[in-house]
Amino acid sequence: MKIAYFGTDFFSISTLKHIVNHPSISHLDIITRLPKPSGRGLKSIKESPLATFAKSNDLNLLYAESKQDFEKLKHQYDLAVAVSFGQLIPALFLDTLKYPGLNVHPSLLPKYSGPAPLQRALLNNDKITGVTLQNLHPTHFDKGDILLQETHPIQQNETLLSLSESLANKGGEMLSYCLSNGLFDPSSPNYKTLKPQYPYSYAAKIKPAEREISWSSPSDYVIRQFNTLGPLYTFKPALKKDGSTVHKRIVLDNIVKSNRILSVSDEILPNGTFILGENDQLDIKCHDSFASVGTIKTEGIGSESPTKFVNSLSKKFGNTENIFISI
């Protein structure tokens, strides 16, 4: 069977590893998006992670982005598999396949349809998520018939990376099982579609503003926000020479639960107040307790340890309170 595998990211790589040597595949082409300009001034060209993986493993690599690209792919494959491709695969190509296309989606569809299912499950503190294997719909994302669906528990302190790797591997196992048992073939006695078991919701793309910390949130949410989105930002008031106040952007990294116990005197501190804690950590007051930060980057300045940050506060911000704010 000739298969076109569409993908871009590390999730699609982990899933691909489960089928790259599958006995049902006689020919496999890896198809990804065109390289994109990146870096300072967009002067360098960056390949997708899947393209880099394909090249390093001597896999056939093609690129598809435009209608003309998909026209060139017509009538060459029996089956298409899409995993984190990030672009609708058009009907003009799908209609030339022997079998309906397949898609691995990391949620319990139709729950968390859309581009950010992993992030939304984590931010919403869900305890269960999963993987869905569906047919590719020719005109809409995540609207295909469901062929397989499996649940997966979300662990305490789960990160985007750990959840992504777990679900990518589960999706790869489901895809391999599908190929081995003919679940992709409507003429097979094993073929069946499943009735949706979960309510529809849309997992919208993460906006930059969602990386700003609200210090009125519980510390568990701030830590979950970091585990999901990576380095977060906040603001620190700073005095200018003319006496006016500006707000400097601060990026916080390595955010964990603080060992500092919230005392009676701590309870009256404004949210966002920071204190240099043990082991060169910056403890920051949240709604209910403290979060601890290991690395701080002030706007216009490189990364600093908490000790260095605190020791140079007056130089960077003038005589201001030790507090971070949201604006």
N, C-alpha and C positions, 0 to 999 in steps of 0.2 A: 504494500500500500504506500502511495506517495503522499507525504504529509508536508504541509506548509505550517511552520510554527512561528506565530507572531508574538513578539514581546519586546521589552526594553530594559527592565530593571533586574535587581537581584532576586526579587520574588520569582520572576519568570525563569531565572537561571536555576534556582533550586527545584522548581517544578520540572523543568526540562531534563534534569539529571535522571529522573525516574523513568523516562521513556526513550532517552537518546539511543539506547541499544535494544529497544523492544523488538522482539522477533517478527511482529506484524508489519514493521516498517521496512520497506525496500529502498526508499529514498526519502531523505529529510533535508529540507531547506529551512534555515533560520532567517526570518525576515523581520527587520527592525526599522526604526525611524531613521531619517537622515541625520548625520552628525550636526550638532548645533554649535554656533559660536559661543565661547565662554571666556571667563577670566576678565582681568582688567582691560577695559576698552574693547571687549569681545574680539580680541585679536587671535585667540587660539580656537581650535576646533575640537569639540569633545564628542567622542563616540558614546553610545549607550553602553551600559555594563554588559548587556547581552551580546552586543557586537564584539566587545573585547573578549568575552568568554568564547564565542564562536571561533574567532581568529586563533586564539591560543590553543584550541582543541581541534583545529583543522576541520571545522564543520562548514558546510556550504552556507555562505552569507549573502543575503540580498537586502535591498532597501526598498521600502514602499511608503509613499507619503501622498502622492497626487493621484488623481483619477487615471492619468496616463500610466503611472507605475502599476496600478492594479490591472489595467488593460493588458499589460505585458505578461501578467501572471496567469491569465485565464487559460483554462483547458490543460493545465499542467499537473493538477493534484486531485487526489481522491478525497482528501479531508484537510480541513484547516483547523488549527488549534490556536486560540488567542488567550494569552495570559499577561495581563498588565501591558497591553499594547498602547492604550491611551488614545486610540482613534477608532472610529467606527469602520469596520471592514465592509465595503459596499456590496450591494446585491449583485452588481455587474460581475464581481468575482465569485461570490458565494454561489450564484446560480450555475456556475460551470463545474462545481464539485460533484462528485458521485454521492457523497453523504453530507448531511447537514453539519455545519461547523460546530466546534466545541469551544466553550469558555470556562475557565476556572476563576471563580469569584470568591474572595475571602470574607463571606458573610452568609447568613442564613436567609437567602433571598425569599421574598422580596424585601426583607428588612435590610437596611443599609445598601440599597441600590445606589450607584454613583461612585465617584472617584476616591473617596476617603473612608472606606468601611472599617479599616483597622483603627484609624485614629478616632473615629466616632465611638466605636465600641469601648476603647480605652478611656476616653474623656468622660463618657457617660457611666463609667464604673460598672459596666456589664460583667456578669459572672460567667456567662456562656456566650460564645460566638460559634463560628463554624465555617465550612467551605461548601460551596454549591458548584456542581458541574451542570452546565446548562447548554442548550443549543444557542448558536449565534443568531440573534435577530438581525434582519437585513437593514432595519431603519432606526432601531432604538437600542440604547445600552441596557443590559440587564433585564430584558423582556422575553428572553427565550424560554422554551420549555425546560423544566427542571428534570434532569436525568438521575442525578445522585445528590444527596445532601447528608453531611455528617456534622455533628456538634463537636465543640472543643472547649474545655474549661479555660477561663482566663485566670492565671495565677496572681496571687498577691504580689505587688511590685513588678508586674509584667511590664516590659518595655516594648516599644514599637518593633525593635529589632528581633527580640525573642519571639514575640507573637507572629511576626511576619515569617520567620524561619519555620516555626511550627506549622503554620497554616499552608505555607508553600510546600512543605514536605507531605502534609496530608493531602493537599491537592494533587501532588505528583502521584501519590499512591492511588488515589481515586481515578486519575487519568489512565494510569497503567492498567488498573482493573477494568476500566471501560474498554480499552483497546483489546484486552485479552478475552473479554466476554461478549464482544460485539454490541455493547450497549449504545454505540453511536449509529447503528444500522437499523433503520425503521423496518426492514424486512426480517430482522433477526427475532427469534422467539423470546430472546432476553430483553428486547427493547421495550421500555415503558417510560411514561412520564409521570411525575409525582405532582400531587395537588399541593399548592403552597400551604405551609403550616404556620407562617409568621406574618404579622401585619406589615404592610408596606411602610417604609420610611426612606428618606433620601439622605445619603452621606455626602454632604456638600464638601467641596474642596476647602482645605484649611486656608484661612485668610491670614495675612501678616499680623493683623491686630490681635489674633487669638494667641499670639506668643507674648502678649503683655500680661504681666502678673497683676491681679487684683489682690492686694494684701488683706482684704476683708474676707477672702476665701479661707476655708479650712486648710491647714498645712498639708493634709493628705491630698487635697485637690492640686495644690501647687506642685507637689512632688509627682503626682500623676501627669500633670501638664508637662513637666520636664521629661518624664519617661516616654511620653508620647511625641512631643514636638522638638525635643532637644533644647539647646540654650534658649533662655527666655530673657525678656527685657523689662526694665522698669525705668524710673526717672529719679534723679536726685537734684533738689534745688541747689543752685550755685549763685553766689553774689558776683556781679560784675564790678569793675572799678568805679563806675558811676553810681553804684548803690542799688541798681535794679537787679531783679532776680531772673535767671534763666533756668531751664530744666535740662540737665544733661542726661542723655540716654546711657543707661548702664546695662550691659549684658551679663547675665549670671549663668554660670555653668556648674556642673557637678552638684546638683541640688539633692539633698537627702533629708531624712528625718533627723531633727536635732536631739541630742542627749539632754539638752537643757530642760529642766522641769519648770513649768509655768507657775511662778510664785504669786502670792497676793499682790506684791508690788509690781510684778510684770503685767498683771491683768489690766492695770490702768494705763499701761503704755499704749500710745497710738499704734495701730496696725502699720507695719512697714518700718518700725523702729529696729535698728540693727545694733548688735553688741558683738564684740570680738570674743569668740568662745574658745573652747578647748581645741588643741591639736590644729591650730591655725585654720579654724572654721569661722565663718561669719554667720551668727544666729540672727534670724530675722523674724519678727513677731508677725504671725498670721492671726486669723480670727480666733483660733482655739489653742494654738501652741506655736512652737518655733519650727521653722525650716532652716536647714544649715547649708551654706554655700561654700564651695571650695575654690572657685575661680571667679574673678571679677574683671570686666573690661569696661573702662570708662570711655565715652565718646572722645575720639582723638588721641587716646592713649592705649597702649597695648595691654595684654592680660597681666593681672597682678594677683598675688596671694592676698588673702584677707588682712594679714598683718601689715603688709606694705600699703594696701588700700587705706586702712584706718590711720596709719601713721602719717599719711600724706593728705588727709582730708582737708585741712585748712588751706593747704597750698592749691588744691584743685577746686575747692568749693567755697572758700572763705569761711567766715564764722557762721555756719548754719547747723541746724539740728541733724543728728544722726538718724535720718529717716529717708526711706524710699517712698515714692508716691506714684499713683496712677494719674494720667492726664488724658 
